[in-house]
Amino acid sequence: MRPSDLDFVVHNEEVSYPNPWSKRIFLDCLRAGYECWVLATRDRILAHGVLSAAVGESHVLTLCVHPGSRRNAYGRRILQHLLAEARKLGADTCFLEVRPSNESARALYYSVGFVQVGERRHYYPSEPGSSFREDALILSCRLD
């Protein structure tokens, strides 16, 4: 991922999530040296992901596939790439949070070896016009 990709990345976020990441958040991730990756064709970004890694652990911070590109294994490809990068950086464990309502994401994560290790109550911001805050499932995967 490069700064020149960010308008497309943010667009993918906006059409995918009720509370998308901002361009500023992605810029901060790039500046911090996080693993920021896109899966793209010549003219569009199909998927993107961000991973942080330090002291033997990694964390998938976001993973998004454009709605028009879903069900083509792009999410799996970018997730596997992020996990490979985490291994290269010396991480032996990866964590992430996922909405319980996001069944397709949960199925993907479970299929590559993630297991639920906890829960964060009221983690996700409420959608506009609602006071409901969804919990997050905390998933973990061994990388060895």
PyRosetta script that sets phi, psi and omega in degrees:
from pyrosetta import init, pose_from_sequence

init()
pose = pose_from_sequence("MRPSDLDFVVHNEEVSYPNPWSKRIFLDCLRAGYECWVLATRDRILAHGVLSAAVGESHVLTLCVHPGSRRNAYGRRILQHLLAEARKLGADTCFLEVRPSNESARALYYSVGFVQVGERRHYYPSEPGSSFREDALILSCRLD")
pose.set_psi(1, 135.7)
pose.set_omega(1, 177.1)
pose.set_phi(2, -122.3)
pose.set_psi(2, 160.4)
pose.set_omega(2, 176.4)
pose.set_phi(3, -53.5)
pose.set_psi(3, -33.6)
pose.set_omega(3, 180.0)
pose.set_phi(4, -68.4)
pose.set_psi(4, -14.7)
pose.set_omega(4, 177.4)
pose.set_phi(5, -84.1)
pose.set_psi(5, -15.3)
pose.set_omega(5, -164.2)
pose.set_phi(6, -65.5)
pose.set_psi(6, -33.4)
pose.set_omega(6, 176.9)
pose.set_phi(7, -61.7)
pose.set_psi(7, -39.9)
pose.set_omega(7, 178.7)
pose.set_phi(8, -70.6)
pose.set_psi(8, -41.3)
pose.set_omega(8, 179.4)
pose.set_phi(9, -62.4)
pose.set_psi(9, -46.3)
pose.set_omega(9, -180.0)
pose.set_phi(10, -64.5)
pose.set_psi(10, -38.6)
pose.set_omega(10, 176.0)
pose.set_phi(11, -59.2)
pose.set_psi(11, -45.3)
pose.set_omega(11, 178.4)
pose.set_phi(12, -59.3)
pose.set_psi(12, -41.6)
pose.set_omega(12, 176.7)
pose.set_phi(13, -61.1)
pose.set_psi(13, -45.9)
pose.set_omega(13, -175.7)
pose.set_phi(14, -64.1)
pose.set_psi(14, -34.7)
pose.set_omega(14, 179.5)
pose.set_phi(15, -86.3)
pose.set_psi(15, -3.9)
pose.set_omega(15, -177.2)
pose.set_phi(16, -108.2)
pose.set_psi(16, -31.3)
pose.set_omega(16, -170.0)
pose.set_phi(17, -130.3)
pose.set_psi(17, 146.4)
pose.set_omega(17, 176.2)
pose.set_phi(18, -70.6)
pose.set_psi(18, -24.8)
pose.set_omega(18, 178.4)
pose.set_phi(19, -128.5)
pose.set_psi(19, 74.6)
pose.set_omega(19, -175.0)
pose.set_phi(20, -72.1)
pose.set_psi(20, 157.5)
pose.set_omega(20, 171.8)
pose.set_phi(21, -67.9)
pose.set_psi(21, 149.5)
pose.set_omega(21, 178.5)
pose.set_phi(22, -90.5)
pose.set_psi(22, 166.2)
pose.set_omega(22, 175.4)
pose.set_phi(23, -59.7)
pose.set_psi(23, -36.9)
pose.set_omega(23, 180.0)
pose.set_phi(24, -61.1)
pose.set_psi(24, -40.9)
pose.set_omega(24, 179.2)
pose.set_phi(25, -62.9)
pose.set_psi(25, -44.4)
pose.set_omega(25, 179.3)
pose.set_phi(26, -65.1)
pose.set_psi(26, -40.4)
pose.set_omega(26, 176.2)
pose.set_phi(27, -59.6)
pose.set_psi(27, -42.7)
pose.set_omega(27, 177.8)
pose.set_phi(28, -61.5)
pose.set_psi(28, -40.2)
pose.set_omega(28, 178.3)
pose.set_phi(29, -64.2)
pose.set_psi(29, -42.1)
pose.set_omega(29, 177.2)
pose.set_phi(30, -62.7)
pose.set_psi(30, -46.0)
pose.set_omega(30, -179.4)
pose.set_phi(31, -64.1)
pose.set_psi(31, -33.3)
pose.set_omega(31, -179.5)
pose.set_phi(32, -75.9)
pose.set_psi(32, -10.0)
pose.set_omega(32, 179.4)
pose.set_phi(33, 84.7)
pose.set_psi(33, 17.1)
pose.set_omega(33, 176.2)
pose.set_phi(34, -65.8)
pose.set_psi(34, 159.7)
pose.set_omega(34, 175.8)
pose.set_phi(35, -78.1)
pose.set_psi(35, 104.9)
pose.set_omega(35, -177.6)
pose.set_phi(36, -117.6)
pose.set_psi(36, 116.7)
pose.set_omega(36, -171.8)
pose.set_phi(37, -130.3)
pose.set_psi(37, 150.0)
pose.set_omega(37, 172.4)
pose.set_phi(38, -126.2)
pose.set_psi(38, 152.9)
pose.set_omega(38, 170.4)
pose.set_phi(39, -113.8)
pose.set_psi(39, 117.2)
pose.set_omega(39, -169.5)
pose.set_phi(40, -139.0)
pose.set_psi(40, 156.7)
pose.set_omega(40, 166.2)
pose.set_phi(41, -98.7)
pose.set_psi(41, -171.8)
pose.set_omega(41, 179.1)
pose.set_phi(42, -63.9)
pose.set_psi(42, -29.6)
pose.set_omega(42, -172.8)
pose.set_phi(43, -120.9)
pose.set_psi(43, 0.1)
pose.set_omega(43, 177.5)
pose.set_phi(44, -156.4)
pose.set_psi(44, 156.0)
pose.set_omega(44, 177.4)
pose.set_phi(45, -96.8)
pose.set_psi(45, 122.3)
pose.set_omega(45, -177.2)
pose.set_phi(46, -86.1)
pose.set_psi(46, -36.2)
pose.set_omega(46, -175.7)
pose.set_phi(47, -157.0)
pose.set_psi(47, 158.5)
pose.set_omega(47, 175.5)
pose.set_phi(48, -148.9)
pose.set_psi(48, 158.5)
pose.set_omega(48, 178.2)
pose.set_phi(49, -153.8)
pose.set_psi(49, 152.8)
pose.set_omega(49, 178.9)
pose.set_phi(50, -132.3)
pose.set_psi(50, 134.5)
pose.set_omega(50, -179.1)
pose.set_phi(51, -134.4)
pose.set_psi(51, 137.0)
pose.set_omega(51, 171.1)
pose.set_phi(52, -109.3)
pose.set_psi(52, 150.0)
pose.set_omega(52, 179.0)
pose.set_phi(53, -145.6)
pose.set_psi(53, 135.3)
pose.set_omega(53, 177.2)
pose.set_phi(54, -166.0)
pose.set_psi(54, 144.5)
pose.set_omega(54, 172.7)
pose.set_phi(55, 50.4)
pose.set_psi(55, 45.5)
pose.set_omega(55, 174.2)
pose.set_phi(56, 81.8)
pose.set_psi(56, -1.6)
pose.set_omega(56, 178.7)
pose.set_phi(57, -123.2)
pose.set_psi(57, 154.2)
pose.set_omega(57, 174.6)
pose.set_phi(58, -134.0)
pose.set_psi(58, 163.9)
pose.set_omega(58, -177.3)
pose.set_phi(59, -145.2)
pose.set_psi(59, 119.9)
pose.set_omega(59, 172.3)
pose.set_phi(60, -76.0)
pose.set_psi(60, 113.7)
pose.set_omega(60, -176.3)
pose.set_phi(61, -87.0)
pose.set_psi(61, -34.9)
pose.set_omega(61, 174.5)
pose.set_phi(62, -157.2)
pose.set_psi(62, 148.9)
pose.set_omega(62, 174.3)
pose.set_phi(63, -147.8)
pose.set_psi(63, 125.7)
pose.set_omega(63, -174.2)
pose.set_phi(64, -142.0)
pose.set_psi(64, 136.3)
pose.set_omega(64, 172.6)
pose.set_phi(65, -118.5)
pose.set_psi(65, 131.5)
pose.set_omega(65, 178.1)
pose.set_phi(66, -55.4)
pose.set_psi(66, 136.1)
pose.set_omega(66, -176.8)
pose.set_phi(67, -53.3)
pose.set_psi(67, -33.9)
pose.set_omega(67, 179.3)
pose.set_phi(68, -75.6)
pose.set_psi(68, -7.0)
pose.set_omega(68, -178.0)
pose.set_phi(69, -115.2)
pose.set_psi(69, 7.6)
pose.set_omega(69, -178.0)
pose.set_phi(70, -74.2)
pose.set_psi(70, 162.3)
pose.set_omega(70, 179.6)
pose.set_phi(71, 70.1)
pose.set_psi(71, 26.7)
pose.set_omega(71, 177.5)
pose.set_phi(72, -123.8)
pose.set_psi(72, 13.5)
pose.set_omega(72, 179.3)
pose.set_phi(73, 69.8)
pose.set_psi(73, 16.2)
pose.set_omega(73, 177.9)
pose.set_phi(74, -69.1)
pose.set_psi(74, -37.2)
pose.set_omega(74, 176.9)
pose.set_phi(75, -62.0)
pose.set_psi(75, -43.2)
pose.set_omega(75, 177.8)
pose.set_phi(76, -61.9)
pose.set_psi(76, -43.8)
pose.set_omega(76, -178.6)
pose.set_phi(77, -62.5)
pose.set_psi(77, -45.8)
pose.set_omega(77, -178.0)
pose.set_phi(78, -71.9)
pose.set_psi(78, -35.6)
pose.set_omega(78, 176.4)
pose.set_phi(79, -62.7)
pose.set_psi(79, -46.8)
pose.set_omega(79, 179.2)
pose.set_phi(80, -62.0)
pose.set_psi(80, -36.3)
pose.set_omega(80, 177.1)
pose.set_phi(81, -65.9)
pose.set_psi(81, -44.0)
pose.set_omega(81, 178.1)
pose.set_phi(82, -60.9)
pose.set_psi(82, -41.5)
pose.set_omega(82, 179.3)
pose.set_phi(83, -66.2)
pose.set_psi(83, -37.4)
pose.set_omega(83, 176.5)
pose.set_phi(84, -64.6)
pose.set_psi(84, -40.6)
pose.set_omega(84, 177.2)
pose.set_phi(85, -64.1)
pose.set_psi(85, -39.3)
pose.set_omega(85, 178.0)
pose.set_phi(86, -60.8)
pose.set_psi(86, -43.0)
pose.set_omega(86, 177.8)
pose.set_phi(87, -61.0)
pose.set_psi(87, -44.7)
pose.set_omega(87, 179.5)
pose.set_phi(88, -58.9)
pose.set_psi(88, -31.0)
pose.set_omega(88, -179.2)
pose.set_phi(89, -87.1)
pose.set_psi(89, 5.2)
pose.set_omega(89, 174.9)
pose.set_phi(90, 90.0)
pose.set_psi(90, 8.8)
pose.set_omega(90, 178.9)
pose.set_phi(91, -77.5)
pose.set_psi(91, 140.1)
pose.set_omega(91, 175.2)
pose.set_phi(92, -111.0)
pose.set_psi(92, -4.0)
pose.set_omega(92, 179.5)
pose.set_phi(93, -141.7)
pose.set_psi(93, 146.2)
pose.set_omega(93, 174.6)
pose.set_phi(94, -128.2)
pose.set_psi(94, 140.2)
pose.set_omega(94, 177.5)
pose.set_phi(95, -120.6)
pose.set_psi(95, 159.3)
pose.set_omega(95, 171.5)
pose.set_phi(96, -162.3)
pose.set_psi(96, 163.2)
pose.set_omega(96, 172.8)
pose.set_phi(97, -114.0)
pose.set_psi(97, 145.7)
pose.set_omega(97, 178.8)
pose.set_phi(98, -145.2)
pose.set_psi(98, 145.8)
pose.set_omega(98, 176.4)
pose.set_phi(99, -69.5)
pose.set_psi(99, 135.7)
pose.set_omega(99, 174.1)
pose.set_phi(100, -57.5)
pose.set_psi(100, -30.6)
pose.set_omega(100, -179.1)
pose.set_phi(101, -76.2)
pose.set_psi(101, -11.2)
pose.set_omega(101, -177.9)
pose.set_phi(102, -90.0)
pose.set_psi(102, 77.6)
pose.set_omega(102, -174.0)
pose.set_phi(103, -63.4)
pose.set_psi(103, -38.1)
pose.set_omega(103, -178.6)
pose.set_phi(104, -68.1)
pose.set_psi(104, -39.9)
pose.set_omega(104, 177.6)
pose.set_phi(105, -65.9)
pose.set_psi(105, -44.3)
pose.set_omega(105, 178.7)
pose.set_phi(106, -59.1)
pose.set_psi(106, -42.7)
pose.set_omega(106, 179.4)
pose.set_phi(107, -61.5)
pose.set_psi(107, -41.8)
pose.set_omega(107, 177.3)
pose.set_phi(108, -61.3)
pose.set_psi(108, -50.0)
pose.set_omega(108, -176.8)
pose.set_phi(109, -62.9)
pose.set_psi(109, -43.5)
pose.set_omega(109, 178.6)
pose.set_phi(110, -63.5)
pose.set_psi(110, -36.0)
pose.set_omega(110, -176.9)
pose.set_phi(111, -68.0)
pose.set_psi(111, -22.0)
pose.set_omega(111, 178.1)
pose.set_phi(112, -101.7)
pose.set_psi(112, 7.7)
pose.set_omega(112, 172.1)
pose.set_phi(113, 110.5)
pose.set_psi(113, 1.9)
pose.set_omega(113, 176.5)
pose.set_phi(114, -72.1)
pose.set_psi(114, 146.9)
pose.set_omega(114, 175.0)
pose.set_phi(115, -132.3)
pose.set_psi(115, 153.0)
pose.set_omega(115, 178.6)
pose.set_phi(116, -75.6)
pose.set_psi(116, 130.3)
pose.set_omega(116, 179.0)
pose.set_phi(117, -121.2)
pose.set_psi(117, -3.7)
pose.set_omega(117, -179.8)
pose.set_phi(118, 179.2)
pose.set_psi(118, -171.3)
pose.set_omega(118, -178.6)
pose.set_phi(119, -150.2)
pose.set_psi(119, 142.2)
pose.set_omega(119, 174.5)
pose.set_phi(120, -112.9)
pose.set_psi(120, 116.6)
pose.set_omega(120, -178.1)
pose.set_phi(121, -71.5)
pose.set_psi(121, 135.0)
pose.set_omega(121, 174.5)
pose.set_phi(122, 53.6)
pose.set_psi(122, 41.2)
pose.set_omega(122, -172.6)
pose.set_phi(123, -74.3)
pose.set_psi(123, -46.1)
pose.set_omega(123, -173.6)
pose.set_phi(124, -84.0)
pose.set_psi(124, 138.6)
pose.set_omega(124, 178.4)
pose.set_phi(125, -60.0)
pose.set_psi(125, 152.0)
pose.set_omega(125, 178.2)
pose.set_phi(126, -71.0)
pose.set_psi(126, 153.5)
pose.set_omega(126, 176.6)
pose.set_phi(127, -75.0)
pose.set_psi(127, 155.0)
pose.set_omega(127, 178.9)
pose.set_phi(128, -53.1)
pose.set_psi(128, 131.7)
pose.set_omega(128, 179.2)
pose.set_phi(129, 85.1)
pose.set_psi(129, 2.9)
pose.set_omega(129, -178.7)
pose.set_phi(130, -128.6)
pose.set_psi(130, 153.0)
pose.set_omega(130, 174.8)
pose.set_phi(131, -104.5)
pose.set_psi(131, -1.7)
pose.set_omega(131, -179.0)
pose.set_phi(132, -72.9)
pose.set_psi(132, 127.2)
pose.set_omega(132, 174.8)
pose.set_phi(133, -115.3)
pose.set_psi(133, 120.0)
pose.set_omega(133, -176.7)
pose.set_phi(134, -78.4)
pose.set_psi(134, 144.0)
pose.set_omega(134, 174.3)
pose.set_phi(135, -69.0)
pose.set_psi(135, 168.2)
pose.set_omega(135, 172.6)
pose.set_phi(136, -122.6)
pose.set_psi(136, 139.2)
pose.set_omega(136, 169.6)
pose.set_phi(137, -87.8)
pose.set_psi(137, 133.8)
pose.set_omega(137, 175.6)
pose.set_phi(138, -95.5)
pose.set_psi(138, 121.2)
pose.set_omega(138, 179.3)
pose.set_phi(139, -113.0)
pose.set_psi(139, 151.8)
pose.set_omega(139, -179.9)
pose.set_phi(140, -138.2)
pose.set_psi(140, 150.7)
pose.set_omega(140, 179.1)
pose.set_phi(141, -143.1)
pose.set_psi(141, 132.8)
pose.set_omega(141, 173.1)
pose.set_phi(142, -76.8)
pose.set_psi(142, 139.0)
pose.set_omega(142, -176.0)
pose.set_phi(143, -105.1)
pose.set_psi(143, 3.6)
pose.set_omega(143, -178.4)
pose.set_phi(144, -85.1)
pose.dump_pdb("model.pdb")
